[in-house]
């Protein structure tokens, strides 16, 4: 009978008329209320006056509550007391202490938050009205304050009613989704650690840092301080020492495991130990045969292996760019077989002859006639006529009567060809049977021949990534380098692997282009898919970042254009490069010819 009274409101009781109440006046009622709900007894006491504490505290079977409680919104003070007491009792029944394992404050806070939601879900499964009480005591959503505290507050409120959660933020939505996916396992306390570390890692990736030396973000007033959830605090409070569970020897570097996500080709990071996302270290993906899973090691020494360049990344949902977010390293392309390049060019001899005819016409346009010269190969007819007129008028004629032809050598057109070297370029084209990488190699060979014939500066590079800390920029040809056998060999040695973090590669290529003295600078990107990476879960994030990189490049005078081999590219390529700045090829085998024609079009426009 008493177990059903939590859904009812007595007609007249202390604190239910809208006034603040003292714990001493309702202590017995709270004790009986907990017995009615759980069939177990709990001690209810007031927080000590000598402690600077305002939130409830749980010590074993004792619940410490504020000495006085005020109403919270429309909820009377006695209901506020009930919500706090039942929440603490749910912890006593459903929670077990976690081993902190040197977790950072951010990680512990997220584990706390998920554990609060877990025990409340279990309690509300028995007594549904409790959910309404708790939800009413959460602070309302506001768009003010620091991003970290705002997100924590949003997530706490969303988990209090996950089926009707606030869903205007990807990170909050991900937290709710992870929670709902694990509803069948909510009786396992390990779920809270699992979800909490995943979400803490994502906050680290976004570089949203709490003040880890200060107080945690404010949460709902009815929730206790969760000190009882952590083993070393529990031992200190109880004076007992629990036998430490056997642990694996710690690795030299923190480690995390990769868990395949629903998208298939992407992976979601789940942290283990004190792995964080704030460090500037690089990731190295390895296979751990003993644990039958992929792992990556965060190595502080990785960055010293080669000179690294850091670039920002744009976060559309935050409306800001995080500085030094991505780490790019230039790598020289491997030496390859130049004879294979010659065989490719020989197979495309008819197309090359056609292109050379266009090149000859464009080259002729670069030859100018210098008139009224003192010496030269031809007579300047205009100057000769003026001389005859001067003689007839009795004036001394001018001696500058010759014309000389001169080829312009001023830098007019400078271009960079940026090739996508992600794992997907190894896939074969169903129509031709050749891989995307083979077609891209052939296109680069033809383009190099044509551009060298025109005398324009051309750089060729590829890019791939393995998370934001490991973006490779593979240099094949520099602007001043000739298109000889070494460059052709490097082209034939290119290999695909990794992911497609396009925005950082565009920023680096544009940075190099703006340093070149030229009237027109063009960056041509050849890709077979939309931007993606293993540490990014929002499919639109890297699309927005690539779009931002393109806008930044154009603001600096670099024209960007994309040739996409993805038949579904219309859904995203226009968002990145803009209308009339992209070409989607329906037939991959047409890439070599179409790419060369595009560069010739840019060369004509540069004159």
PyMOL commands that set and color helices and strands:
alter all, ss='L'
color gray80, all
select helices_A, chain A and resi 2-7+23-38+77-94+105-126+129-136+147-160+162-164+170-181+183-185+190-205+227-229+231-238+302-305+338-347+349-364+381-392+423-426+436-454+485-493+502-514+541-555+569-571+573-577+588-606
alter helices_A, ss='H'
color red, helices_A
select strands_A, chain A and resi 21-22+43-46+57-59+62-65+68-69+255-260+267-272+282-288+293-299+308-315+320-332+367-373+378-379+402-407+413-420+457-465+471-477+520-527+558-564+582-584
alter strands_A, ss='S'
color yellow, strands_A
deselect
rebuild
show_as cartoon
